[in-house]
Amino acid sequence: MRKALVMLLLLLFSAEKLETYAQQASLEQRQPLELVFADSIVPQDRHEMMLVTGGWYFRHRNVGSALLTQKVEWGISNELQVSTVVNLIRSTNLSGPMKTGMGDFEVGARYTWEKVGSEFTHVAIALDAGFPTGDPRAGLGEGAYTISPSLLLSRELRQGKFQVFSTSGMEFVVKHRRLDPSQDVPHTNTFSNSGLVGRAGHGWIVGEVSVSSDRWNGGSETKLSLTPSYVWRVAKRSELLFGLPIGVTSSTDRVGMLVKFTFELGGKPE
């Protein structure tokens, strides 16, 4: 009886300690700074910059594609941030011989409500615009000018030990570049990237489900992929992410791998 009472007191103390830590720690300390396809709910503080360099490789049957991307986010205020993502180098044999060049880029803005009803519920709205700087006839870009509004949702469970998240929205094709007759015209599509995050060691294990479809708007593709990944918090404001996207539908890249390195500058370090 005495041992059972001691164990109960220890469990209660541990739960109280975990809850106290979760309430005192910032969202930046509790959650990854970057995910694979979904957007992390963690905003940049005022005058804080986040830099994310990514290396990607995808394969679908005999077609292979490699990407080097650079993302930059800047906090205008603690709630409002702007960002840009550039495909610095893209290499693919989609059109036959291997072609290498610059890909597309996008700019965006986001507003985050870090606490919605409780310490562990977070909401953000975002708007992104895509520009077809990569040559679509060489397979280096999508060839579309796009506008993408999206909604970000996040709910932490068990005082921040787990998190369920979602980034969902629509990508409107405003205009597209001239394409080869054999290429499909890009269509407006809906997308949703959702998953679960769990603390593990010095980082987080993440599982993402990503789906997008343009069938409702005259297209012919429904893309679905499952992506397990691990985010390792290398230092207080730096991370390494390793991911393995696995395509489920016939129009999705069958397999991929990626590495992202993330670090922050400026703002108010924790």
N, C-alpha and C positions, 0 to 999 in steps of 0.2 A: 504493500500500500504506500509506504514511504517513497519507494523508487518511482512508482507511478505518479505520485504527487510532484516529485522533483522533475520528472520528464515533462509533465504538463506545464510547470512553471517555466522551464527552459524553452518550450515551444512558444508559450505566450510572450516571453521576453524576446525571442528571436523574431516573432511576427511584428511586435511593436517596434523593434529596432529597424526591421526592413521597411516598415511604413514610414518611420521617422526619416530614414535615409532617402526614400523616394520623394518625400515632401520637401526635403532640404536640397536634394540634388537638382540641377537644372535639367531641362529636357535634352539639352546637348550631351549631358553626361549619361542619361538613361537610354538614349536611342542612337542608332547609326546616323552618321551624317549623310550617307549616300546609299541608295538601293540600286537594283539592276535596271528594271524598266519603270517601276513606280517612282514617284518623287518622295523623298524623305519629308516628314512633317516638320523636321527641325529647321527653323528659320535662321537667317543670318541677323545678328544684332546690328545696331546702327554703326556704320563705318567698318563693318567686318567683311572680309573677303574670303570666299572659299574657292579653291582651285582643285579641279578633278581631272586627272589625266587617265584616259582609258585606252586599253588595247583589246580589240575584239576580233574574233575569227568565227565565221559561220560556214557551214557546208550543207548543200542540198543536192543530192545525187552527184553529178560531176562538176557542179559549180561551187567554187570557193570564193569567199569574200573576206578581206581583212580591213580593219579600220583603226586609225589612231584619232582619238577625239580629245577635245579640250573644252571643259566647262568652266565658266567663271560666274560666280554669284556675288552680289554686292548688296549689303543692307543699307537702304536709304533711312529706314527707321527700324525699331525692334520688330515691327509687324510687316513692313513693306520691303520687298527686295526685288531686284532686277537680275536677269541672267542672260547668258548667251552660251550656245553650244555649237562648236565648229568641228566638222569632220575634216581635220587637217590633211590626212592622207587616206585615200580609199583605193584598194586594189582588188580587182575582180576579173574573172573570165566569163562573165555572164553573156557577153556579146561575141564570144569566140576567143581570140588571143587575149592574154592577160593585159589589162589596162590599169594604169595607176595615175591618180591625180587628186585634186581637191574635191571633196564631197559637198553636200548641202550644209546650211547652217540655220540656226533659229535663234530668236531673241524672245524674252518673256518677262512677265512680272507676276508677282504673287503677294497676296495679303493673308496673314495667318492670325487666327484667334487661338492663342496657346492654351487657354482654359475656357472651356464651354460647359458650364454647369458643374464641373469638378476639376480637380488637379490632373485627371488622367484622360480627359476627353479633349481632342484637338481637331480643328477644322481650318481649311484654307481654300481660297479660290485662286485660280491661276488663268492666265491668258498668254498663249505663245503664238508666234508668227514664224512660219518656215519659208526659206528662200532657196530656189533651186540653182545654186552655184555650181553643183556638179553636173557633168554632161550626162543626161539620161540615156542617150543613144550608145554611150560606152559603158553603161551600167554603173556610173559613178554617182548617180543621184536619182531622186524620184521624179524630177521634172515638174514639180507642182509648187505653186504659191499657196500656202495654207494659213488658216486661222484656227487655233485650237483652244477653246475654253474647257476648263476641267475643274473638278471638285475633289479635294483631298480630305479624307477622313482617317482618324486614328483613335483607337481606344486601348489604353494600357490596362492590363489585367494583373492581378496579384501584386499590387503596389509597384508596377513597372517591370516585373520579371518577364512578362510577355506583352506583345502588342499585336493587335490586328489592324490592318491598314488597307486603304484602297485609294487609287487615283483613277477616276473615271471621267470621260468626256467625249467630245466629238471633234474630229478634224475636218474642217470645211475646206474643200479645194476651191479657191477663188479663181485661179487661172493656171494654165499649164504651158510648158514650153513645147516646141515642135518635137514630135516623136517620130520614130520609124513606123511605117505602116504595120509592122509585125508586133509593135508594142501596144499594150493595153493603156487606154486613157485612165489616169488616176481618178478615183471617185471619193466623194465624202464618205467617211467611215466613223463608226463608234468604237470606243476602246475602253477597256477596264483592266487595270493591273492591281491585283489584290494579293494578300498573303498574311503570313504569320511570322513574327520575330520572337526569338527566345534567347535569353542570356546564356552564354556558354563560354567558360574560361575568361580570356581577356577580350571578348567580343560577343558576337551574336550569330546564331544560326538563323538563316532566313529561307523561307519557301515562298516563291511567287507563282501565281497563275496569271498569265497574260493572254488576253483575247481581244481581237479586233475583227470587224466585219464591214464590208461594203455591199453585201448582197441586197440589202434593203434599198440601195440607191443605184441599182443597175450594175453593180460589180459582180465578181464571180469568186471572191476570196473570203474565207473565214480562217484567220490565223489563230492558233492556240498553242501555247508553249508552257512548260513547267520548268522552273529554274530554281534549283537548290543553290545556295551560296553561303559563304562565311565572311563576315566582316570582322577584321582583327583591328582593335584599337591599339595601334603601334605606340602612340604617345597621346598626351592629353588632347591634342587637337589634330591628330593625324590618324588615318586609317588605310588599311589595305583590304580590298574586296576581291574574292575569288568566286566566280560563278560558272555554272554549266547549263545553259539553256538547252532544253530538249523539245523538239517540235512534235506535235501530236497530229495535226491535220496535214493533208497532202500539200497545201500551199505554204506551209511553214518550213523554215530552215530546219533540217533534221537534227542537227547537233551544232553546238557552239561552245566556245569558252571565252572567258574575259577576265581581265584584271583591271582594277581601278585603284589609283592612289589619290587620296584626298588629304588636303591640309588647309588650315585656316590661318588668316593673318588679320591683325588689327582687332578692333572691337574691344571688348572687355574680357580677357582670358579668365576662365574659372580658376 
